[in-house]
Amino acid sequence: MSADRERFSTATRLKALGEQTAARVYRVQSRRVIRRGQGRLTGRAALLALVVCTLVVALAYPMRQWVSQRSDIEEQRRRAEQARERVEELRDAKARWQDPAYVEQQAREHLHYVRPGETGYTVVGPAADQGRTDDRDGAGRPWYENLWEDVDEADRPAE
């Protein structure tokens, strides 16, 4: 009986060893199958990737054009609004210049016109220079004095 027991135990051992080896081989093969499935694209996945890439390429240029055109439209709207504002300013100025009192005021102020019977005075000398600003913008002087001063400055040699 001890021989049967030994044979039985050896057979059992071989059987168990065979099962363990078979399990290892099965695990290795299943890993290979999993790796193959993970590493390779199926036909459907490849077709889907191709369709997605084609759509991206096909829509990229029209989308870029659409965005560019939208920004151009906004720019044109902004310019049109500025032009409308400028037209309103010019209409207001035209309306002011239609008023004879405004025209007379501008002629007296900028051109130093006087009404008949009035006497116009222009102060010459140090008192005239006191009203002058430091930045030499010519405020408070007749336009022709500013013109002659600019001509004199242009005639002076460079320092």
Disulfide bonds with the S-S distance in Angstrom:
none
